[in-house]
Amino acid sequence: MNFPWSAVPGILKSVLLALFLGYLGLALFAAVFANRMVFPAPPPSYEDLEGLSMIPFGEEQERLAVQYLPHPQARHLLFYHHGNGEDLGMVRDRLQALHELGFAILAWDYPGYGRSEGRPSEESITAAARFLWERIPERTGFSHEEVVLYGRSVGGGPAVALAAEVPAAGLILESTFTSTFRVVTRVRLLPWDIFNNLGRIGELRCPLLLLHGTSDFTVPFAHGERLFAAASEPKFFTFLQGGGHNNLVEEYGPTYRSSIDRFVEFLRLDGK
């Protein structure tokens, strides 16, 4: 039997109406402002870098800033997706640290970041990541099966999306969220989201290494725990006790490096 709306007490009607209008306002705010808040591209921090190329992409032939650092002894190419509020110039020390671990490096700036042209969104970033992925063999000489995907923070979005689709050797996620909206709301409130990593991570086609600081107040540690729980084996989780969002390499260098070394050794023994 349907309960008549006229029988609902006035105060309850007011509460329900306020909740409905609040939800509607939240949805409208997310639809209008989410991209600007999720992708606050900083002004370019560089003019030129070692190994930098500008590669036309998409129908508009907007150029992507792509950096390739070869390594003569590398068994793997690290396809690096940086965090938010960063560009290639800001992560040069981090890329150098990974290069010293024995990787060749392919890193890039998202549309609208650094010297890359275009506008950032989940769609444009993921499309550009797929575009660069397809060109890895011809540009670097590495096969797709020799590529380790790396996503830091928001970079986990395109990295997870690729790892669910392509035959990569492995995936490394650092300080990555379950989804962008859940960083703020903690639970899913809207029928859409940006970079729903939690919904995709169960589809990974490669081994996973997850790195996360227990005192990360930007992307709380619980996001790493949920991603790890939802991922299939083989998977490895290094939690850095007291680590924050931006200091894992600087303050936890030995643990950070040894975790990646062990992961690469696993890939080698696993035939990846």
GUTI-833994 format. One record per residue (C-alpha): x, z, y; residue number from 1. Coordinates in nm, 2 decimals. Example, Ala and Ser with C-alpha at 12.3 -4.5 7.8 and 13.67 -1.06 7.14 Angstrom:
<r <1.23; 0.78; -0.45>; 1>
<r <1.37; 0.71; -0.11>; 2>
This chain:
<r <0.00; 0.00; 0.00>; 1>
<r <0.14; -0.09; 0.34>; 2>
<r <0.19; 0.19; 0.58>; 3>
<r <0.03; 0.11; 0.92>; 4>
<r <0.27; 0.10; 1.22>; 5>
<r <-0.01; 0.27; 1.42>; 6>
<r <0.02; 0.58; 1.20>; 7>
<r <0.39; 0.63; 1.29>; 8>
<r <0.43; 0.92; 1.53>; 9>
<r <0.53; 0.81; 1.88>; 10>
<r <0.86; 0.99; 1.89>; 11>
<r <0.96; 0.83; 1.56>; 12>
<r <0.86; 0.49; 1.70>; 13>
<r <1.09; 0.55; 1.99>; 14>
<r <1.38; 0.65; 1.77>; 15>
<r <1.33; 0.34; 1.55>; 16>
<r <1.31; 0.12; 1.85>; 17>
<r <1.62; 0.27; 2.00>; 18>
<r <1.81; 0.22; 1.67>; 19>
<r <1.69; -0.14; 1.64>; 20>
<r <1.79; -0.22; 2.00>; 21>
<r <2.13; -0.05; 1.95>; 22>
<r <2.20; -0.25; 1.64>; 23>
<r <2.09; -0.57; 1.82>; 24>
<r <2.32; -0.49; 2.11>; 25>
<r <2.61; -0.42; 1.87>; 26>
<r <2.55; -0.76; 1.69>; 27>
<r <2.54; -0.94; 2.03>; 28>
<r <2.85; -0.77; 2.15>; 29>
<r <3.04; -0.86; 1.83>; 30>
<r <2.92; -1.22; 1.85>; 31>
<r <3.04; -1.26; 2.22>; 32>
<r <3.35; -1.04; 2.24>; 33>
<r <3.49; -1.00; 1.89>; 34>
<r <3.74; -1.28; 1.90>; 35>
<r <3.88; -1.17; 2.24>; 36>
<r <3.92; -0.81; 2.10>; 37>
<r <4.06; -0.91; 1.76>; 38>
<r <4.31; -1.17; 1.89>; 39>
<r <4.46; -1.05; 2.22>; 40>
<r <4.74; -1.30; 2.24>; 41>
<r <5.03; -1.18; 2.46>; 42>
<r <5.21; -1.40; 2.70>; 43>
<r <5.49; -1.60; 2.53>; 44>
<r <5.81; -1.40; 2.48>; 45>
<r <6.04; -1.69; 2.42>; 46>
<r <6.12; -2.04; 2.53>; 47>
<r <6.33; -2.14; 2.23>; 48>
<r <6.43; -1.99; 1.90>; 49>
<r <6.67; -2.08; 1.61>; 50>
<r <6.49; -2.32; 1.37>; 51>
<r <6.19; -2.37; 1.60>; 52>
<r <5.97; -2.68; 1.56>; 53>
<r <5.64; -2.78; 1.74>; 54>
<r <5.41; -2.93; 1.48>; 55>
<r <5.09; -3.12; 1.57>; 56>
<r <4.78; -2.98; 1.40>; 57>
<r <4.41; -3.07; 1.38>; 58>
<r <4.20; -3.34; 1.54>; 59>
<r <4.32; -3.24; 1.89>; 60>
<r <4.69; -3.26; 1.77>; 61>
<r <4.75; -2.92; 1.93>; 62>
<r <5.10; -2.80; 1.85>; 63>
<r <5.19; -2.50; 1.63>; 64>
<r <5.52; -2.31; 1.69>; 65>
<r <5.69; -2.29; 1.35>; 66>
<r <6.02; -2.13; 1.28>; 67>
<r <6.22; -2.20; 0.96>; 68>
<r <6.53; -2.00; 0.87>; 69>
<r <6.70; -2.14; 0.56>; 70>
<r <6.90; -1.93; 0.32>; 71>
<r <7.15; -2.09; 0.09>; 72>
<r <7.10; -1.84; -0.20>; 73>
<r <6.73; -1.79; -0.16>; 74>
<r <6.51; -1.80; -0.47>; 75>
<r <6.19; -1.76; -0.26>; 76>
<r <6.06; -1.88; 0.07>; 77>
<r <5.88; -1.60; 0.26>; 78>
<r <5.58; -1.75; 0.45>; 79>
<r <5.54; -1.48; 0.72>; 80>
<r <5.22; -1.41; 0.92>; 81>
<r <5.28; -1.17; 1.20>; 82>
<r <5.07; -0.89; 1.35>; 83>
<r <4.85; -0.89; 1.65>; 84>
<r <4.99; -0.86; 2.00>; 85>
<r <5.31; -1.03; 1.87>; 86>
<r <5.47; -1.37; 1.86>; 87>
<r <5.78; -1.51; 1.71>; 88>
<r <6.01; -1.39; 1.98>; 89>
<r <5.89; -1.03; 1.93>; 90>
<r <5.94; -1.03; 1.55>; 91>
<r <6.29; -1.19; 1.54>; 92>
<r <6.46; -0.86; 1.43>; 93>
<r <6.20; -0.81; 1.15>; 94>
<r <6.25; -1.17; 1.03>; 95>
<r <6.62; -1.12; 1.04>; 96>
<r <6.59; -0.81; 0.82>; 97>
<r <6.38; -1.00; 0.57>; 98>
<r <6.63; -1.29; 0.58>; 99>
<r <6.91; -1.04; 0.50>; 100>
<r <6.71; -0.95; 0.19>; 101>
<r <6.77; -1.30; 0.06>; 102>
<r <6.46; -1.49; 0.16>; 103>
<r <6.44; -1.82; 0.34>; 104>
<r <6.18; -1.76; 0.61>; 105>
<r <5.89; -1.97; 0.74>; 106>
<r <5.71; -1.80; 1.03>; 107>
<r <5.47; -1.92; 1.28>; 108>
<r <5.25; -1.84; 1.58>; 109>
<r <4.88; -1.85; 1.55>; 110>
<r <4.68; -2.09; 1.78>; 111>
<r <4.70; -1.95; 2.13>; 112>
<r <5.00; -1.72; 2.05>; 113>
<r <5.36; -1.77; 2.17>; 114>
<r <5.41; -2.14; 2.23>; 115>
<r <5.13; -2.25; 1.99>; 116>
<r <4.85; -2.44; 2.15>; 117>
<r <4.48; -2.39; 2.09>; 118>
<r <4.25; -2.09; 2.07>; 119>
<r <4.27; -1.81; 1.81>; 120>
<r <3.99; -1.74; 1.57>; 121>
<r <3.95; -1.66; 1.20>; 122>
<r <3.87; -2.03; 1.14>; 123>
<r <4.15; -2.18; 1.35>; 124>
<r <4.41; -1.94; 1.21>; 125>
<r <4.31; -1.99; 0.85>; 126>
<r <4.30; -2.36; 0.89>; 127>
<r <4.64; -2.37; 1.04>; 128>
<r <4.78; -2.15; 0.76>; 129>
<r <4.64; -2.39; 0.50>; 130>
<r <4.79; -2.69; 0.70>; 131>
<r <5.14; -2.53; 0.70>; 132>
<r <5.11; -2.43; 0.34>; 133>
<r <5.05; -2.79; 0.23>; 134>
<r <5.36; -2.90; 0.41>; 135>
<r <5.60; -2.64; 0.28>; 136>
<r <5.76; -2.85; 0.00>; 137>
<r <5.83; -3.15; 0.23>; 138>
<r <5.96; -2.93; 0.52>; 139>
<r <6.16; -2.67; 0.33>; 140>
<r <6.23; -2.80; -0.02>; 141>
<r <6.06; -2.50; -0.19>; 142>
<r <5.78; -2.56; -0.43>; 143>
<r <5.45; -2.37; -0.37>; 144>
<r <5.53; -2.16; -0.68>; 145>
<r <5.84; -2.03; -0.51>; 146>
<r <5.66; -1.90; -0.19>; 147>
<r <5.59; -1.53; -0.13>; 148>
<r <5.32; -1.48; 0.13>; 149>
<r <5.36; -1.20; 0.38>; 150>
<r <5.09; -1.06; 0.60>; 151>
<r <5.14; -0.78; 0.85>; 152>
<r <4.83; -0.62; 1.00>; 153>
<r <4.60; -0.90; 1.12>; 154>
<r <4.84; -1.14; 0.95>; 155>
<r <4.70; -1.01; 0.62>; 156>
<r <4.39; -1.21; 0.70>; 157>
<r <4.53; -1.56; 0.65>; 158>
<r <4.78; -1.43; 0.39>; 159>
<r <4.50; -1.29; 0.17>; 160>
<r <4.28; -1.61; 0.22>; 161>
<r <4.57; -1.83; 0.10>; 162>
<r <4.66; -1.60; -0.19>; 163>
<r <4.30; -1.62; -0.32>; 164>
<r <4.33; -2.00; -0.32>; 165>
<r <4.68; -2.12; -0.39>; 166>
<r <4.95; -2.07; -0.66>; 167>
<r <5.19; -1.86; -0.46>; 168>
<r <5.46; -1.65; -0.63>; 169>
<r <5.34; -1.32; -0.47>; 170>
<r <5.17; -1.15; -0.18>; 171>
<r <5.31; -0.87; 0.04>; 172>
<r <5.07; -0.69; 0.27>; 173>
<r <5.19; -0.45; 0.54>; 174>
<r <4.95; -0.22; 0.73>; 175>
<r <4.66; -0.45; 0.66>; 176>
<r <4.29; -0.37; 0.71>; 177>
<r <3.99; -0.41; 0.47>; 178>
<r <3.83; -0.61; 0.76>; 179>
<r <3.86; -0.61; 1.13>; 180>
<r <3.52; -0.46; 1.21>; 181>
<r <3.57; -0.18; 0.95>; 182>
<r <3.88; -0.06; 1.15>; 183>
<r <3.63; 0.05; 1.42>; 184>
<r <3.31; 0.12; 1.22>; 185>
<r <3.47; 0.24; 0.89>; 186>
<r <3.17; 0.09; 0.70>; 187>
<r <3.01; -0.25; 0.70>; 188>
<r <2.74; -0.26; 0.97>; 189>
<r <2.70; -0.63; 1.04>; 190>
<r <2.62; -0.92; 0.80>; 191>
<r <2.94; -1.10; 0.91>; 192>
<r <3.30; -0.99; 0.98>; 193>
<r <3.64; -1.13; 1.07>; 194>
<r <3.90; -1.14; 0.79>; 195>
<r <3.71; -0.97; 0.52>; 196>
<r <4.02; -0.89; 0.31>; 197>
<r <3.83; -0.64; 0.09>; 198>
<r <3.59; -0.91; -0.02>; 199>
<r <3.87; -1.16; -0.11>; 200>
<r <4.14; -0.94; -0.25>; 201>
<r <3.99; -0.93; -0.60>; 202>
<r <4.04; -1.31; -0.62>; 203>
<r <4.42; -1.30; -0.57>; 204>
<r <4.60; -1.55; -0.79>; 205>
<r <4.94; -1.37; -0.77>; 206>
<r <5.11; -1.03; -0.79>; 207>
<r <5.06; -0.80; -0.49>; 208>
<r <5.28; -0.55; -0.31>; 209>
<r <5.11; -0.33; -0.05>; 210>
<r <5.30; -0.13; 0.21>; 211>
<r <5.12; 0.12; 0.43>; 212>
<r <5.21; 0.43; 0.64>; 213>
<r <5.01; 0.74; 0.57>; 214>
<r <5.00; 0.82; 0.95>; 215>
<r <4.89; 0.48; 1.06>; 216>
<r <4.63; 0.54; 1.33>; 217>
<r <4.58; 0.18; 1.42>; 218>
<r <4.48; 0.07; 1.06>; 219>
<r <4.42; 0.40; 0.88>; 220>
<r <4.58; 0.45; 0.54>; 221>
<r <4.24; 0.45; 0.37>; 222>
<r <4.23; 0.07; 0.43>; 223>
<r <4.54; 0.02; 0.22>; 224>
<r <4.40; 0.25; -0.05>; 225>
<r <4.07; 0.05; -0.07>; 226>
<r <4.25; -0.28; -0.08>; 227>
<r <4.48; -0.16; -0.36>; 228>
<r <4.19; -0.03; -0.56>; 229>
<r <4.00; -0.36; -0.53>; 230>
<r <4.30; -0.58; -0.62>; 231>
<r <4.37; -0.69; -0.98>; 232>
<r <4.69; -0.63; -1.17>; 233>
<r <4.98; -0.68; -1.13>; 234>
<r <4.99; -0.48; -0.81>; 235>
<r <5.22; -0.23; -0.65>; 236>
<r <5.16; 0.02; -0.37>; 237>
<r <5.44; 0.18; -0.15>; 238>
<r <5.30; 0.44; 0.08>; 239>
<r <5.54; 0.56; 0.35>; 240>
<r <5.48; 0.93; 0.41>; 241>
<r <5.43; 0.98; 0.78>; 242>
<r <5.47; 0.61; 0.86>; 243>
<r <5.28; 0.46; 1.15>; 244>
<r <5.16; 0.11; 1.21>; 245>
<r <5.47; -0.04; 1.38>; 246>
<r <5.77; 0.16; 1.25>; 247>
<r <5.80; 0.10; 0.88>; 248>
<r <6.11; -0.12; 0.91>; 249>
<r <6.28; 0.09; 1.18>; 250>
<r <6.22; 0.44; 1.04>; 251>
<r <6.17; 0.37; 0.67>; 252>
<r <6.42; 0.09; 0.62>; 253>
<r <6.57; 0.19; 0.29>; 254>
<r <6.23; 0.25; 0.12>; 255>
<r <6.09; -0.07; 0.28>; 256>
<r <6.38; -0.28; 0.16>; 257>
<r <6.40; -0.13; -0.19>; 258>
<r <6.02; -0.18; -0.24>; 259>
<r <6.05; -0.55; -0.15>; 260>
<r <6.37; -0.59; -0.37>; 261>
<r <6.19; -0.44; -0.67>; 262>
<r <5.89; -0.66; -0.61>; 263>
<r <6.11; -0.97; -0.60>; 264>
<r <6.28; -0.85; -0.92>; 265>
<r <5.94; -0.82; -1.09>; 266>
<r <5.86; -1.17; -0.98>; 267>
<r <6.18; -1.30; -1.12>; 268>
<r <6.12; -1.13; -1.46>; 269>
<r <5.76; -1.25; -1.45>; 270>
<r <5.89; -1.60; -1.41>; 271>
<r <5.76; -1.64; -1.05>; 272>
